[in-house]
Each structure stands twice: as C-alpha cells, then as structure tokens.
Amino acid sequence: MGIVKIDDRVHEEVRRASAVMCRSINAQAEFWLRIGMLAEANPTWSFNDIVKAQLVEAGVGLVEATAA
C-alpha cells in the first residue's frame, strides 16, 4: 500500500461523496479510481455498464427490470 498525494479540494470532494455513498474516504477514492480505469479501458461503456460488469464479476445476482 502506498500514499497518494491529491489536491486538498479533491480530497474534500472525496470526503463529501464518501458521506453520501456510505463509504470511507479511502473506499470512495478507490471506487472512483477503479471506475476511471475501467472507463479508460472501455471507452464505449457507460457508467451503468461498468457497474453492472463489476457486479457480475463479483457474483452478485442481477435482477433485470421489466416493463410495466
């Protein structure tokens, strides 16, 4: 594990987002890093595509929504 230096303003945004998302500051920063890396590696994927792929990879059973 290493230390990553980030701008104080970015750290404050991570702190605020972590409170909303019920994650630790480190977990929020790691989430954004992972999503960013996956977005760069898969430029045609939407955010929802990335999250869905991560859930599938983790073995989370997904329930598809059906039209009413």
Backbone as ProteinMPNN parsed JSONL, in Angstrom:
{"seq_chain_A": "MGIVKIDDRVHEEVRRASAVMCRSINAQAEFWLRIGMLAEANPTWSFNDIVKAQLVEAGVGLVEATAA", "coords_chain_A": {"N_chain_A": [[0.859, -1.171, 0.0], [0.52, 2.224, -0.747], [1.128, 5.781, -0.548], [-0.91, 8.315, -1.782], [-0.742, 11.453, -3.134], [-3.039, 14.002, -3.193], [-4.821, 16.878, -4.375], [-6.023, 19.29, -2.029], [-8.63, 20.255, -2.446], [-9.763, 18.271, -4.035], [-9.631, 16.158, -2.248], [-11.481, 17.043, -0.354], [-13.845, 16.892, -1.856], [-13.947, 14.122, -2.245], [-14.289, 13.361, 0.413], [-16.83, 14.473, 0.955], [-18.441, 13.092, -0.92], [-18.044, 10.496, 0.001], [-19.465, 10.451, 2.376], [-22.103, 10.679, 1.479], [-22.341, 8.347, -0.036], [-21.99, 6.389, 1.833], [-19.447, 5.301, 2.329], [-16.026, 4.792, 3.303], [-13.533, 7.405, 3.235], [-11.244, 6.518, 1.902], [-12.284, 4.249, 0.59], [-14.113, 5.46, -1.14], [-12.418, 6.996, -2.777], [-10.942, 4.904, -3.925], [-12.986, 3.588, -5.312], [-13.678, 5.557, -7.253], [-11.233, 5.658, -8.607], [-11.075, 3.036, -9.647], [-13.369, 2.955, -11.298], [-12.702, 4.983, -13.098], [-10.38, 3.896, -14.305], [-11.489, 1.636, -15.549], [-13.252, 2.917, -17.275], [-11.483, 4.238, -18.985], [-10.259, 2.027, -20.153], [-12.385, 0.883, -21.446], [-13.852, 2.593, -23.457], [-16.349, 2.8, -24.726], [-18.245, 1.998, -22.968], [-20.926, 2.765, -20.726], [-21.371, 4.406, -17.516], [-23.194, 2.841, -16.092], [-22.907, 0.388, -17.44], [-20.308, -0.28, -16.664], [-20.564, -0.54, -13.857], [-22.428, -2.628, -13.767], [-20.937, -4.707, -14.961], [-18.957, -4.992, -13.018], [-20.483, -5.875, -10.859], [-21.402, -8.334, -11.849], [-18.936, -9.637, -12.141], [-18.285, -9.863, -9.456], [-20.059, -11.745, -8.702], [-22.617, -11.074, -7.99], [-26.031, -11.496, -8.029], [-28.059, -10.32, -10.57], [-31.089, -8.628, -11.09], [-33.135, -8.158, -13.714], [-34.956, -5.331, -14.791], [-38.404, -5.162, -15.589], [-40.716, -4.108, -18.069], [-43.672, -2.302, -17.318]], "CA_chain_A": [[0.0, 0.0, 0.0], [1.301, 3.431, -0.838], [0.477, 7.05, -0.258], [-1.206, 9.085, -2.982], [-0.94, 12.865, -2.818], [-4.069, 14.633, -4.009], [-5.135, 18.258, -4.055], [-6.936, 19.422, -0.891], [-10.013, 20.415, -2.934], [-10.222, 16.942, -4.466], [-9.838, 15.386, -1.014], [-12.745, 17.492, 0.239], [-14.924, 16.309, -2.663], [-13.987, 12.694, -1.909], [-14.873, 13.266, 1.754], [-18.276, 14.736, 0.848], [-19.065, 11.973, -1.638], [-17.994, 9.288, 0.834], [-20.561, 10.533, 3.346], [-23.354, 10.402, 0.76], [-22.339, 6.966, -0.519], [-21.764, 5.499, 2.987], [-18.147, 4.654, 2.17], [-14.921, 5.531, 3.895], [-12.883, 8.285, 2.269], [-10.373, 5.682, 1.072], [-13.106, 3.399, -0.276], [-14.672, 6.311, -2.191], [-11.336, 7.3, -3.72], [-10.641, 3.667, -4.652], [-14.101, 3.37, -6.234], [-13.514, 6.468, -8.377], [-10.058, 5.222, -9.365], [-11.419, 1.815, -10.384], [-14.313, 3.32, -12.357], [-11.943, 5.739, -14.089], [-9.517, 2.965, -15.039], [-12.344, 0.827, -16.41], [-13.787, 3.796, -18.325], [-10.415, 4.437, -19.979], [-10.021, 0.762, -20.848], [-13.602, 0.525, -22.179], [-14.431, 3.911, -23.716], [-17.734, 2.776, -25.227], [-19.142, 1.601, -21.883], [-21.492, 3.792, -19.856], [-21.146, 4.155, -16.09], [-24.032, 1.699, -15.704], [-22.269, -0.806, -17.98], [-19.141, -0.579, -15.828], [-21.033, -1.035, -12.559], [-23.044, -3.937, -13.989], [-19.85, -5.669, -15.179], [-18.307, -5.223, -11.733], [-21.391, -6.7, -10.053], [-21.351, -9.683, -12.413], [-17.63, -10.193, -11.782], [-18.315, -10.172, -8.027], [-21.012, -12.818, -8.465], [-23.883, -10.545, -7.477], [-27.144, -11.824, -8.914], [-28.752, -9.138, -11.036], [-32.474, -8.787, -11.499], [-33.438, -7.226, -14.797], [-36.247, -4.662, -14.662], [-39.341, -5.483, -16.663], [-41.643, -3.019, -18.369], [-44.991, -2.48, -16.688]], "C_chain_A": [[0.899, 1.225, 0.0], [0.492, 4.656, -0.476], [0.294, 7.79, -1.576], [-1.466, 10.522, -2.546], [-1.987, 13.426, -3.764], [-4.304, 16.059, -3.509], [-6.151, 18.313, -2.909], [-8.392, 19.57, -1.325], [-10.587, 19.08, -3.389], [-10.501, 16.077, -3.239], [-11.162, 15.762, -0.358], [-13.936, 16.931, -0.537], [-15.063, 14.811, -2.387], [-14.648, 12.51, -0.551], [-16.388, 13.465, 1.696], [-18.997, 13.57, 0.175], [-19.093, 10.718, -0.779], [-19.115, 9.284, 1.864], [-21.894, 10.19, 2.695], [-23.454, 8.922, 0.4], [-22.094, 5.937, 0.582], [-20.502, 4.66, 2.81], [-17.126, 5.445, 2.974], [-14.325, 6.433, 2.82], [-11.999, 7.457, 1.34], [-11.176, 4.81, 0.113], [-13.711, 4.217, -1.419], [-13.611, 6.631, -3.236], [-10.99, 6.069, -4.554], [-11.733, 3.372, -5.678], [-13.94, 4.259, -7.464], [-12.308, 6.091, -9.231], [-10.393, 4.013, -10.24], [-12.351, 2.137, -11.549], [-13.584, 4.07, -13.469], [-11.052, 4.848, -14.934], [-10.343, 2.127, -16.014], [-12.934, 1.658, -17.548], [-12.731, 4.051, -19.397], [-10.174, 3.175, -20.799], [-11.198, 0.357, -21.738], [-14.373, 1.801, -22.533], [-15.866, 3.91, -24.239], [-18.729, 2.394, -24.135], [-19.664, 2.823, -21.131], [-21.119, 3.464, -18.411], [-21.94, 2.929, -15.65], [-23.466, 0.385, -16.235], [-21.098, -1.242, -17.1], [-19.584, -1.165, -14.496], [-21.642, -2.426, -12.708], [-21.968, -5.006, -14.183], [-19.138, -5.995, -13.872], [-19.176, -6.093, -10.823], [-21.389, -8.15, -10.54], [-20.044, -10.37, -12.014], [-17.575, -10.602, -10.308], [-19.308, -11.28, -7.699], [-22.328, -12.359, -7.874], [-24.967, -10.863, -8.497], [-27.905, -10.562, -9.281], [-30.174, -9.481, -11.449], [-32.754, -7.732, -12.537], [-34.833, -6.622, -14.555], [-37.114, -5.065, -15.844], [-40.279, -4.3, -16.856], [-43.001, -3.33, -17.773], [-46.054, -2.778, -17.705]], "O_chain_A": [[1.926, 1.25, 0.679], [-0.688, 4.563, -0.138], [1.218, 7.881, -2.384], [-2.312, 10.774, -1.688], [-1.846, 13.341, -4.984], [-4.015, 16.384, -2.357], [-7.042, 17.467, -2.834], [-9.292, 19.068, -0.652], [-11.761, 18.792, -3.156], [-11.493, 15.35, -3.199], [-11.881, 14.894, 0.137], [-14.934, 16.537, 0.067], [-16.178, 14.295, -2.306], [-15.471, 11.612, -0.375], [-17.14, 12.712, 2.315], [-20.04, 13.119, 0.649], [-20.059, 9.957, -0.824], [-19.656, 8.227, 2.189], [-22.719, 9.494, 3.286], [-24.52, 8.318, 0.517], [-21.999, 4.742, 0.3], [-20.49, 3.464, 3.102], [-17.335, 6.617, 3.286], [-14.585, 6.245, 1.632], [-12.004, 7.668, 0.127], [-10.795, 4.647, -1.047], [-13.813, 3.725, -2.543], [-13.87, 6.549, -4.436], [-10.769, 6.18, -5.76], [-11.433, 2.949, -6.795], [-14.051, 3.781, -8.593], [-12.363, 6.198, -10.456], [-10.043, 3.97, -11.419], [-12.148, 1.648, -12.661], [-13.823, 3.819, -14.65], [-10.974, 5.024, -16.15], [-9.949, 1.932, -17.164], [-13.097, 1.159, -18.661], [-13.048, 4.078, -20.586], [-9.914, 3.249, -22.0], [-11.028, -0.422, -22.677], [-15.434, 2.058, -21.965], [-16.531, 4.945, -24.191], [-19.938, 2.461, -24.357], [-18.936, 3.794, -20.924], [-20.615, 2.379, -18.121], [-21.426, 2.079, -14.923], [-23.536, -0.633, -15.547], [-20.924, -2.43, -16.827], [-19.041, -2.176, -14.052], [-21.404, -3.303, -11.878], [-22.079, -6.097, -13.625], [-18.756, -7.142, -13.641], [-18.662, -6.947, -10.1], [-21.376, -9.08, -9.734], [-20.04, -11.53, -11.604], [-16.902, -11.569, -9.952], [-19.396, -11.712, -6.55], [-23.075, -13.164, -7.317], [-24.84, -10.542, -9.678], [-28.346, -9.819, -8.404], [-30.42, -10.506, -12.084], [-32.625, -6.538, -12.267], [-35.764, -7.325, -14.163], [-36.622, -5.28, -16.952], [-40.592, -3.582, -15.906], [-43.425, -4.485, -17.731], [-47.219, -2.956, -17.347]]}, "name": "protein", "num_of_chains": 1, "seq": "MGIVKIDDRVHEEVRRASAVMCRSINAQAEFWLRIGMLAEANPTWSFNDIVKAQLVEAGVGLVEATAA"}
